[in-house]
Structures are given as structure tokens and as C-alpha cells.
Amino acid sequence: ADAAAQADTAAATDPVAEATASSSSSSAAPSAPAAAGPPATSAPTTYVGEGVKVGYVRQVITTELNKEVVALLKELLRFQARALAKDPAKAKAKKRLVSGLREVTKSVSLGRAKAVVVAPNVEQVGGDAGLDSMVQNIIATARDKGTPVVFALTRNKLGSAMGRRCRMSTVAILDYSGAEELFKGVTKAAKALAKEAE
């Protein structure tokens, strides 16, 4: 966890570059010495390293998936900003994306979320009110409703991809019209990578 935090702090401001750096730098096991040369981009890696599992993450995470997720979020944010400039009242009523545990939980529970992006490095905190417990509740509800769950990026990088200077644990996609190909690519890749983690 400390290594992940240091990687978040040292990453560049470009979210695509950050996403690439995150997956590439974590491809080796934490206890193993650094390998000579960059890891092969085609080899599946997890955020926490080979053979290490995070309880709520049931999916392999790759550099390619991180890039696709960033591209999708940025495109939807662009659409949302354009709609906001054209008609603020209408845009606020028909958001493309929502973040924050309460908003994401609400959108998933009501069946409004088309997909949920979850960072794989949420801290484990004891008790039902812990951050990880809330995220696990979102994941469980999404799966019950058949809503795709995509594990990607990190909390810092998810916030950066959303244009914020703060950490985000999860984002719900409410409307992906106009970015159908990007959305299908992300959800299809996540589904395939989840099978690799079984």
C-alpha cells in the first residue's frame, strides 16, 4: 500500500501516462527485485503485482485497459461539459457520470448506472462504515443488477481522469451515448480480464 501511495504521488499529471506507469510499475511481485528492462505490455498484470490478491478485485488489470478507461471517461466528460455550456439546467438533470460513494451507490441501487469503474487500491478499514465496505456494497449491488464492474487505474488516477485533484474510489457511468464503441471496448475487455483472474 505504501508503494502504491508513493507511485500515485510521483506520477505525471497526464492521466493516460499515469495509467500506463501504474500498471507497468506494478507488474512485478512486491518482494521480487526489479527486473531489467520494461515488462512486456502484452503480459497481464494486476495493480498489486503477480500472485497478490485484493479481496474485492476479481479482475486482471492491464495498461491497455487503463488507457481505454481514461479515454472513455474523458470523452464522457467532454460531452457533459458541452451540454452544460449549452443548457446548464438540462445538463445537471441528465449527467453522464457521477462520483462519490453516495452518488454512485444511489445510481447503482436505482439501476441508472450503465457501468461502474472501481479503483483497485481502496484502503481496508474495519467496520461496516469503512471505505472498502462501502465499495464492496456497490460492487455487490452492481453484480446483482447485472451492471458491469470495471477495475482500473488507482484512486489518484481515477480522480485525475475525472479532472479532479482528489482521490476517487469509484465512478458510475450513467449515459455513454456518443461513445458506444469506447464503452463496449472497456466493458468487453474487463469481462475477458475477469475470466483470467478466476
C-alpha positions as CSV (number, residue, x, y, z in Angstrom):
1,A,0.0,0.0,0.0
2,D,2.9,2.4,0.8
3,A,4.5,1.7,-2.5
4,A,1.2,2.3,-4.3
5,A,0.8,5.7,-2.5
6,Q,4.3,6.7,-3.5
7,A,3.6,5.8,-7.1
8,D,0.5,7.9,-7.0
9,T,2.4,10.9,-5.7
10,A,5.2,10.6,-8.2
11,A,3.1,10.0,-11.3
12,A,2.9,12.6,-14.1
13,T,-0.2,14.8,-14.4
14,D,-1.2,13.2,-17.7
15,P,-3.8,10.6,-16.7
16,V,-3.0,8.3,-19.7
17,A,0.7,8.4,-18.8
18,E,-0.2,7.8,-15.2
19,A,-2.3,4.9,-16.0
20,T,0.4,3.3,-18.1
21,A,3.0,4.0,-15.4
22,S,0.8,2.4,-12.8
23,S,0.2,-0.9,-14.5
24,S,3.8,-1.2,-15.8
25,S,5.5,-0.4,-12.5
26,S,3.3,-2.9,-10.6
27,S,3.8,-5.9,-12.9
28,A,6.5,-7.5,-10.6
29,A,5.8,-9.1,-7.3
30,P,6.4,-6.7,-4.3
31,S,9.1,-8.9,-2.8
32,A,11.0,-9.6,-6.0
33,P,13.9,-7.4,-7.2
34,A,13.3,-5.0,-10.1
35,A,13.6,-6.7,-13.4
36,A,16.0,-5.4,-16.1
37,G,14.2,-3.5,-18.8
38,P,10.4,-2.7,-19.1
39,P,7.9,-5.5,-18.7
40,A,6.1,-6.9,-21.7
41,T,2.9,-4.9,-22.3
42,S,1.1,-7.9,-23.6
43,A,1.5,-9.8,-20.3
44,P,-1.5,-9.4,-17.9
45,T,-0.7,-7.7,-14.6
46,T,-2.6,-6.7,-11.6
47,Y,-2.3,-3.4,-9.8
48,V,-0.8,-5.1,-6.7
49,G,1.5,-7.5,-8.5
50,E,1.6,-11.1,-9.6
51,G,0.1,-13.6,-7.1
52,V,-1.2,-10.9,-4.8
53,K,-4.9,-10.5,-4.5
54,V,-7.1,-7.7,-3.2
55,G,-10.3,-9.0,-1.6
56,Y,-12.8,-7.1,-3.7
57,V,-10.8,-7.1,-7.0
58,R,-11.7,-10.1,-9.2
59,Q,-10.1,-9.0,-12.5
60,V,-6.7,-8.6,-14.1
61,I,-5.8,-5.0,-14.8
62,T,-3.7,-4.1,-17.9
63,T,-2.1,-1.0,-19.3
64,E,-4.4,-1.2,-22.3
65,L,-7.5,-1.3,-20.1
66,N,-6.3,1.7,-18.1
67,K,-5.8,3.7,-21.3
68,E,-9.3,2.7,-22.6
69,V,-10.9,3.7,-19.3
70,V,-9.2,7.1,-19.2
71,A,-10.3,7.7,-22.9
72,L,-13.9,6.8,-22.1
73,L,-14.1,9.0,-19.0
74,K,-12.6,12.0,-20.7
75,E,-14.9,11.6,-23.7
76,L,-18.0,11.5,-21.5
77,L,-16.7,14.5,-19.5
78,R,-16.3,16.4,-22.8
79,F,-19.9,15.6,-23.7
80,Q,-21.1,16.6,-20.3
81,A,-19.2,19.9,-20.3
82,R,-20.5,20.7,-23.8
83,A,-24.1,20.0,-22.6
84,L,-23.5,22.1,-19.5
85,A,-22.4,25.1,-21.6
86,K,-25.5,24.8,-23.9
87,D,-28.2,24.2,-21.2
88,P,-26.9,24.1,-17.6
89,A,-30.3,23.1,-16.1
90,K,-30.8,20.2,-18.5
91,A,-27.2,19.0,-18.2
92,K,-27.4,18.9,-14.4
93,A,-30.5,16.8,-14.7
94,K,-29.0,14.4,-17.2
95,K,-25.5,13.7,-16.0
96,R,-23.2,11.4,-18.0
97,L,-21.1,10.5,-14.9
98,V,-21.4,10.6,-11.1
99,S,-18.7,10.1,-8.5
100,G,-18.6,9.9,-4.7
101,L,-19.7,6.9,-2.8
102,R,-23.2,8.2,-2.0
103,E,-24.0,9.2,-5.6
104,V,-22.6,6.0,-7.1
105,T,-24.4,3.9,-4.5
106,K,-27.7,5.6,-5.4
107,S,-27.3,5.3,-9.1
108,V,-26.4,1.6,-8.9
109,S,-29.3,0.9,-6.5
110,L,-31.8,2.7,-8.8
111,G,-30.5,0.8,-11.8
112,R,-29.4,4.1,-13.5
113,A,-25.7,3.1,-13.7
114,K,-24.6,1.5,-17.0
115,A,-21.3,0.5,-15.6
116,V,-19.1,1.2,-12.6
117,V,-15.4,1.9,-12.6
118,V,-13.7,1.0,-9.3
119,A,-10.1,1.7,-8.2
120,P,-8.2,-1.4,-7.0
121,N,-6.4,0.3,-4.1
122,V,-9.1,1.2,-1.7
123,E,-7.8,1.0,1.8
124,Q,-9.2,-1.7,4.1
125,V,-10.9,-0.2,7.1
126,G,-12.6,-2.2,9.8
127,G,-16.4,-1.9,10.4
128,D,-19.4,-1.7,8.1
129,A,-18.8,2.1,7.6
130,G,-15.3,1.6,6.3
131,L,-14.5,2.8,2.8
132,D,-13.8,-0.7,1.5
133,S,-17.1,-2.0,2.9
134,M,-19.0,0.8,1.0
135,V,-17.2,-0.1,-2.2
136,Q,-17.8,-3.8,-1.7
137,N,-21.5,-3.0,-1.3
138,I,-21.5,-1.0,-4.6
139,I,-19.8,-3.9,-6.3
140,A,-22.3,-6.5,-4.9
141,T,-25.3,-4.4,-5.8
142,A,-24.0,-3.8,-9.3
143,R,-23.4,-7.5,-9.9
144,D,-26.9,-8.3,-8.6
145,K,-28.4,-5.9,-11.1
146,G,-26.1,-7.1,-14.0
147,T,-24.2,-3.8,-14.1
148,P,-20.7,-4.2,-15.5
149,V,-17.9,-3.5,-12.9
150,V,-14.6,-2.4,-14.3
151,F,-11.5,-2.4,-12.0
152,A,-8.9,0.1,-13.4
153,L,-6.4,2.9,-12.6
154,T,-5.9,3.9,-8.9
155,R,-7.8,6.3,-6.6
156,N,-5.4,9.1,-7.6
157,K,-5.5,8.3,-11.3
158,L,-9.3,7.9,-11.3
159,G,-9.6,11.4,-9.8
160,S,-7.2,12.8,-12.3
161,A,-9.1,11.2,-15.2
162,M,-12.2,12.9,-13.9
163,G,-10.4,16.2,-13.9
164,R,-10.1,16.5,-10.1
165,R,-7.2,16.9,-7.8
166,C,-8.5,14.4,-5.3
167,R,-8.7,10.6,-4.9
168,M,-11.8,8.8,-6.1
169,S,-12.7,5.2,-5.3
170,T,-15.5,4.7,-7.9
171,V,-17.3,6.4,-10.8
172,A,-20.7,5.4,-12.2
173,I,-21.3,5.8,-15.9
174,L,-25.0,6.9,-16.5
175,D,-25.0,7.7,-20.2
176,Y,-22.5,6.6,-22.8
177,S,-24.4,7.7,-25.9
178,G,-21.9,9.1,-28.5
179,A,-19.1,6.9,-27.0
180,E,-20.6,3.5,-27.6
181,E,-17.5,1.9,-29.1
182,L,-15.3,3.1,-26.3
183,F,-17.8,1.8,-23.7
184,K,-18.2,-1.6,-25.4
185,G,-14.4,-1.9,-25.7
186,V,-13.9,-1.2,-21.9
187,T,-16.7,-3.5,-20.7
188,K,-15.7,-6.3,-23.1
189,A,-12.1,-6.1,-22.0
190,A,-13.0,-6.0,-18.3
191,K,-15.2,-9.1,-18.8
192,A,-12.4,-11.0,-20.5
193,L,-9.8,-9.9,-17.9
194,A,-12.2,-11.0,-15.1
195,K,-12.1,-14.5,-16.5
196,E,-8.3,-14.5,-16.5
197,A,-8.4,-13.8,-12.7
198,E,-10.7,-16.8,-12.0
